[in-house]
Amino acid sequence: MKTRLAIASVLVAAVGATAAPVPGRAADPPERSGEHGWVTSTLRHMSLEQKVGQLFATYVYGADATEPSAADRAANLAAFGVETPAEVVEEFALGAVCYFSWSHNLDSPRQIATLSNDLQRAALGHGGKGAVPLLISTDQEQGVVLRMPAPAAQFPGSMALGAARSPQAARIAAEVTGRELRAVGIRQPYAPIADVNVNPANPVIGVRSFGADPTLVAELTGAQVTGFQAGAGVTSVAKHFPGHGDTATDSHTGLPVINHSRAEWDQIDAPPFRQAIRAGVDSIMTAHIVVPALDPSGDPATLSPRILNGVLRGELGFRGVIITDALNMAAVRQRYGDERVPVLALKAGADQLLMPPDLRLARDAVLRAVSSGELTERRIDESVRRILTLKHRQGLARSPLVDAEKAVRIVGAPEHLAAVTRVTDPTLTAVRNDAGLLPLPRTDRSVLVTGWNTAAFTPIETVAAGFTARGARATARPATLPSDAVIAATAAEAAGHDLTVVLVNKAWDTTITDPRASQQRLVAALLGTGKPVVVVAVRDPYDVAYLPGVDAYLVTYSYTRAAMDTLVRALHDELSPRGRLPVTIPTPDGSAVLHPYGHGLTW
């Protein structure tokens, strides 16, 4: 696929009149009661080492702060030189911890709340005026980026919300998500995504974006900032500044270059961040991308004073906390050594330094930079003051601990799960129904459900169970990135069924691993049986361009159980698809539009 800048320009022309810039500088946030006194007093009593520790946010291994598993002890020792999560916090006087499933932090509401409380106790130590509570974070974007496991409310992601076109739904999703996170001690969700995905070949953003229309993305970004902050009382993080939506390079593995002109950046990338700032967003995350129109030096935005201090703070008037994207990503490590990156990020204007590949090396590099005069302690104080202010506004100075029993009642509460269904139902998008196959009658038919699957959500099994509950004889046959032998066997099995439903996930993208093309071959083989086939994209809507001959094609944008339930009900005419494409789907060579922005069928 080619970058669809031409398509984006058409969209901008259509909506540009409503994407007016904000005034040059936003007003200072109002003083909270006691905020200035606590921040000033705490800062005054902190040592330089404590101040520098506040700048860092990192992962820790283990579900228990003081008694992790043997494997997690070994992982902490290798990464940090100490064995337990509590010791990591104490050793580095950490300002923030970020939870992940792969670091074994997220199991159940009670476990997460208990871990949060024990890490807060480690941060506060024996008390004292220099003790500072932690800011605990996670990437709970929803959709395809979910950290909190069930029973937590699992909403559709950003592009699904873009398909629904509802700021109210976007706000509800953020508010419920934020309330559940706060209940377990997580005060800083790294969301929403403010990137405008105008490049169908974007391997890292895609459905994590609300869509390709800057005005739509801005509207829903602002709604989610309000939902997180005013609704749930957690810190929203708009990401990834100055805009990661038009790249075919993954910043985890390479350094993307965004070749938008300054005028294009103003029209395409800037509006969601301007809207987030209007909505009072507390934090903005940087992108490891090069934008020559904003800074011709070749440095990624994370390390660019022109972009962070010049554009974000100077032009857009942002006064909150700037957090870097993860510093262990390849894009930010290409030009400078790991010991230089955190220093350069601080010099550029960043406040929080996320996940350096070697925390001790990074911490010591910042301390040496202060000792040598490359960084002043006054500069460190500026960032620490912003971080302390954020923590005070989160209520952490007053009550850093949470009630684990209350968390059990809040996370996955019936009203939250009901909200998931209400928000998910309008997102399903029917793109093709050329032969009039849909909706399906309830009948005693034989159905094969196959294609992409994941053990975490079991979408194949969920869809098959939905058919069975409606009187069909359904067989679940996962075929994730199938071999040629599996494709042949699956097609032979499909020939003996009345209907096949096949799920695909990023079938267009063969750049990461060639077996993804096997999804294209699977769909072709199923169509070759001559039996009816319904294709469902459980991630990117762009897959249809690579699946010639498909008559029935729907997009769920994610593979949560709620999304699969909505799909099954729509297939059986229990609800009507209401989603509209929030992106344009081009032909594979990018020369024409296959399905336009706003397209969507119903019945």
N, C-alpha and C positions, 0 to 999 in steps of 0.2 A: 504494500500500500504506500501511497505517497501522502505527504502532508497536505491536509485539505485547507490550506490557508485561503484559497479562493472561495471555498464554501463559507469559511469563517467571515470573510470580508462581506459577503452577501448578507449574512446574519447581522453583522455590525451595522451595515447601512440601514437595515430594517429597524434596528432597535436603538441605534446610537443616540437618537434624540432623547431617550429616557435614561441614558447612562451618564448624566452630567457629573462632573467631578465635584468633590466636596471642597469647601474653602481650604485655604492653605494650611491651617493648623486647627486641630480640634481643641475644644476647651479642656482644661484640666478636670479630672474627675473630682467630685465633691469630697471633702474631708469626712471620714467616718469618725465616730466618737472614739477617742483614745488612740486613734491610729498613729498620729504623728509622734505622740509621746512614747508609745511602745517601740516603734521603729527606731526612733532616735536613741532611746535608752539602750535597746538591744545592740544596735550597731556600735555604740560607744564602748560597750563591754566585751566586744568580740575581738579575739586575736586575729592577726592576719591569716593564720592557718584556718581558723573557723570561717572567716570571710571567703577565702578561696574555696573551701569545701562547699559553701552555699551555691557556688556557681555550677556545680556538677550534678548531673542526673544520670543514673546508670541502672542497669539490671542487677539483681542478686539472685543466686540460685537457692531454691528451697521453698517448701510450703510452710515451714516452721522457722521462726526467726532465730531460735537458739538450738533446736534439735533437728536440723535437716538430715536427709538421708545420707548414707555414705557417699553415694555418687555426687550429690550436691555439695557435700563438704569438699570433695576432691576438686569439683569444678570451681568453687569459690577460692580454694587455695591456689589453683593454677592461675586464675584471673586476677585475684586481689591480694594474695599472700596471707589471707586469714580464712577460717573455715565456715563461719556462719553468717547469715545475712545481718544479724545484729552487729557482729564484729566489723563487717564492711562499713556499715553506717558509722560506727564509732571510730574506726581507724582513719576514715577520710573526712569526718565531720560533714557527711553528705547533706546537701540541700534537698535532694529529690531522689526518689526511687521509681523506676518504671517497671510495671508488672508485665510478664509474658507467660503464655502457656508453656513455651519451650524451656523457660527457666523454672517451671514447676511452682509458680506463685498462685495459680488460679484453679481452685478445685471446687469449693462450695462456698456459699455465702458466709457461713460461720467460720470456716478456715481462713477466708480472705480477710474478714473483719479482724480475726484474732492476729493474723500476721501483721496487718496494718497497725494494730494497737501495740504489739510488741516492738515493731520497728520504731514507732513514735517514742516508746519508752527508751529505746536505745539512743535515739537522737537527743532526747532531753536529759539523759544521764541522771546526774544528781541535782539537776536544776541549776539555778543561778541565772543571773541576768544575761549571760551570753548564750544560753541554751536556746535552740531554735527548733521548732517542730518540722517534720518532713512535709514536703509536697509530694504526694503519691499519684502516679500517672499511669495511663495505659492507652493503647490505640483502640478505643471502642468506637470505630467509625460506623459500625453496623454493616449489614450486607455481607460482602466477601471479606471484610476485615473485622472480625469479632474476636475479642479476647475473653470476655466473661462467658463461661459456659452456661448451659441450662442448669437451673430453671430461670436464669436471667432472661428478660425480655429481649428477643432477637428480631429487630426491625429490619425492613429492607434497607439497602444502602442508598447512597446519594443519587445515582442515576435512576433508580426506581422512583425515588421521590421526585426527581425531575420529570419522569413520565407522568406522574399524577398531577403535576402543576399546582400543588397546594401548599402555600406557606404555612397554613395552620397545621397540616399533617407533619410538615418538617419540624415545626416547633414542638408538637406533641412528642414526636420521636426523640428529639433532643432532651426534652424535659423529663420524660420517663426514664430514658437512659441515664441522665444525670442524677436523678433521685436514687436509682439503684446503685450507681457507682459511689455516691456520697455515703450511702448506708454502710458500705463495706470499707470506707476510709479512703477511697480514691477521689481526689478533689480536682484532678486536671486531666480530663479526656482530651487526647490529641485529635480534635475534631472541631469544626467541619472542614472538609476539603473545599478550598476556595478556587481551585484550579479549573480553568475552562478547557474542556477536552475537545479541541478542534482538530486533533490528529487521530484518525482511526487506528494508526499503527502504534499508538502510545502503549508501551508494554507495562508501565508502572502505575499509571493513573486510571485511564479507562473508566469503568463503572464506579470507581471511587469518586468521580466528579458528578455534579448534578447535570452536566450536559455541555452543549456547544454554544449556547446562547448566553452572552455575558450578562444580560439583564435577568434572565431566569436564575443563573447561578448566583448573582448578587442578591436577588430577592430571597432565595432559599438559604444562602449563607447567613444573611442577617436574621432570618427567622430562627435558625438553629443557634446562633449566638445568643439570642434572646431566650430561647428555651433552656439552654444550658445554664446561663448565668442568672437571669431574672427568675426563671421558673424553678430551676433545681439548685441554684446556689453553688455551682461548680465553675471552675475556670475553663472557658472555651479557648481553644487554640486553633486559629485559622491558619491553614497551610496550603501550599508551600510557596512563600513569597520569594520572588516576584511573579510566580505563575509557571507551573510545571505541565501545562496542558498541551503544548505543541512540540512534542519530542518523540522520536522513535528510539531513543536511547534510555535505558534504565540506569538511573543514577546510583543504584546499588553496585553496578558493575562497570559503568563508564561515565564520562563527563558529557552531559547533554549541552548542546548549544541551541539557544532559542533565537532565531534570526528575525524576530519581529522588529519593525521600525519603531521609533519612539511613538509615533502616532498610532500604530497598530497595538502597541503595548497599552497605551492609554485607553483604547477602545475595547480591547479583548481581555487583557489580563488584569488590569487595574480595578475595574468596577466591583468585583466581589470583595476585594480587600478594602476598598473605600467604604463599602456598605458595612463590612464587619467593624470597621473603626467607628462608623456612625452609630452602630448598635452597641458600642462600648466594649468591644472584645478586649479581654485582659491580656491575651498573649498571642503572638504570631510566630509561626515556625518558618525558618528560612529554607530555601531550596539549594541544593548543590548543582546549580546550573549556571552556565555562562550566558549573559544577555548583553551582547556588544553594544546595543543601542543605549543601555543604561550604564555600562562600564566597559570600555574597550580594552581593559588591561588583560583580559583572559582569565581573571580570577573568578571562581564561582561566587555566587551571591553571598553565601555564608561568610566569605572572607573579604567582602567588598565594602569599604567605607562609603563609596559613592552610592551603593544601593541601600545599605542598612541605615547609615546616618543621613545620607543625602536625600534619598527618595522616600524611604519608609518613615523616618522621623521628621526630616525637614519638609518634604513636600506633602506627604499624607498626614502628618501631624500625629503619628502614633506615639503615645506616652507609656505604653505598658511594657511587659516583659517580652523580649525577643529571645526565642529559643532556637538553637540550631537543629537541623535534622541530624540524624545519627552520624557521629564523626568517625564511625568505623566503616562508612560506605566508601566505595572506591572513588567516587567522583570528587570528594573533598581531599583525597589523599594523593592525588596524582602529581601535584606540583610541589608539595612541601612535605617534610617529614612529620611524623605523628607528634613530635614534641613542639613543632612550630604551629600546627593548625589551631590548637586552643588559644594560643597567644594572639595569632592573627585574627581569629574570630572575635576576641574581646576588643582588639584594636579597631575592628570594623564596626562594632556597636552591639554585638550579641551580649546577652545577659546570662542565659543558661546554656551550658555545654552538654549536649546529650551523647552519652555512650561513646566516649573515646575508646579506641581499641586497647589502650594501656592506661588505666586510670591513674596509676601512680606516676608514670612518666608525664602524663598531662598535668596533674596537680603540681608536680615538682617544677615543670617548665613554667607554669604561671608564677609560682613563687620566685623562681630565678629571674623572671622578667621584671618583677617588682623590685627585687634586690638590685638589679642592674640599672634600673630606671627606664627600661623600655616601656613598662606599664607603671603608672603611678598608683599608690594606694587610694588616691582620690578617685581614680577611674574604677577601681575595684568597688569602692564604696557606692558609686553610682548604680552599679548593677545589683549589689546586695540590697541597697535601699528599695529598688523596684521589687526584688524578690520578697523582701520582708513585708512590704506594703501589700503585695498580693496575698501572702500568707495571713496577714491580719484580716484582710477583707474576706478570706475564706473562713474566718472564725477559728483558725488553728491556734492562735495565741491564747484564746480563751478555753477551747475545748477540742484538743487534738484527737481524743479517743472517741470510738464509736461503740454503740451497744450491739454486741454480736447477736443477741436474741432478737432484737428489733430488726437487724439486717435480714435474718431468716424470714421474717414476716413481710418485709418490703420487697426483696428481690424475687421476681416472678409472681407477685401478687396477682390475684384474678383480674383486677381492673387493669393492670399493666398488660397482661396477655390479651385481654379484650381489645386494648388499644392497638396492639400489634396487628390483630386481624383487621381492624378498621383502617389502619394506615396502609396495610399491604394490599387489600382488595383492589383499590383503584389504580395500582401500579402495573398490573399485568397488561402487556401490549401485544395485540394480535397484528402481525405484520402481513401475513398472507393467508388466504383461504380461497385459493383460486378455483378449486373444484367443488366448493360448497360443502366440504366434509364436516365442518364444524358449525354448530355444536353437535355432540354425539348423543344419540338417544340412549336411554337406559335399556340395556338388552343383555340377554345371555350370550355374550360374545367372548371370543378368545383373544386376549390382549397380551402382547409381549412388551415389556418396558425394559429398555436397555440403554446403553451408552455410558456417559460419564457419571462417576459415583465417588463419594467420599465417606469414609467410615464415621466421620464426625457428625454428619447430618443425614446420611443414607437417603438421598433424594430418590434413587431408583425404587427402593423398598417403600418409601412413603407414597409415591405415585401409584405403585402397584396395589398397595393396600387400599388406596382411595377408589380404584376401579373395582376391587373385590367387594368393598362395602356397598357398591352400587349395582351389584348383581353380575359383574363380569367374572370370567375365569382368567385371572391375571397372573403372569409369570414375571418375576424380577430377575433379570440377567445382566448384571453389571458388565460393562465392556469399556473400561477406562483406558484410553490410549491403546486400543487393541492391536495385537499382532495380526498378520494376514490370515493365520490359521483361525484365530478367534473371530475375525470378520467373516470368514467363510462359514464357520459353524453358526454364528449368530444369524446370518442371512438365511441359512438353511432352516433354522428354527423359525424365523419370522415367516417363511413361506407357508408354514403350517398353522399360522394364526390369522385371525380376521383383521387385526389392526396392530400396528407397531407404533409405540411412542418412544422416540429416541432423544436423549438429553445430550447436548454438546456444550463444551466449555472452552472458549477461546480457540475454536477450531480454525480460525483464520491465521493464528500465530504459529508459524513453523520456525521462527527465528531462534526460539529458546531451545527447543528440542524437536527434532524431525518427527518423532512419533505422534506429535499433535496432528500431523497431516493424516494420520490413520483415522481420525474422526471423520474427515472428508470421505475417505474410502469406505468407511462403515456406512455412512448415509447413502452413498452411491449404490452400495451393494443391497441395502434394504429397499431402495427405490426400484432396483432391478428385479425384485421379486414380483412386482406388479400388484402387491397388496397395499392398502392405504397406509401412509406413514405420516405421523405428526412429529415435526422437529421442534424441540424446545431449547432455546439458548438460555442456559442458566447463569450466564455471565454477560459477555459482550454481545450487543445486538448485531455487530458487524459480520457475524458468522455466515449469515444468509448469502452474502456475496460470493462465498466460496463453496456453496452447496447447490449447484445447478439442478434444476428439475424439481425443487421442493415446492409443493402446493400449499401445505399447511405449516405455518411457522409462527411461533410465539416467543416472546422474550419475558423472562422473569427477573433478570438482572442479578439474581442471587439464588442460592440453593438452600435457604433456610426451610424449615418445616412449614412455616406459615406461607412462604412463597409457593411451595409445592401444593399445599392445601388449596390455596387460591386457584392455582392452575387446574387442579382436578375439578373443582366446582365450576369453573368457567367452561371447561371441556364438556361438562354435562348440563350446561344451560342453567345452572343454579345462580350464576351471576354473569353480568355482561362485561367483557374486557373494556376498560375505560382509559388505559394508558395510551399516551401519544409519544412517539419517538422524541427524546430530548437531544438527539444528534441526527446528523445526516448520514445515511449509509451509501457510500460510493461504490462503484464497480471496483474490482480488484486492482486495476491499473490507475485508478483515481481520475479517469478521464470523463466520467459521467456520474450522475446521481441515480442510484438504484431505487432508494426509498427516501423521500425528502423529510426534512425536519418537520415534526408535527403530524406525521402519518400515523394512523392507527385505525384498525377495523373494530367493529362491534357486532353483536347479534342480540 
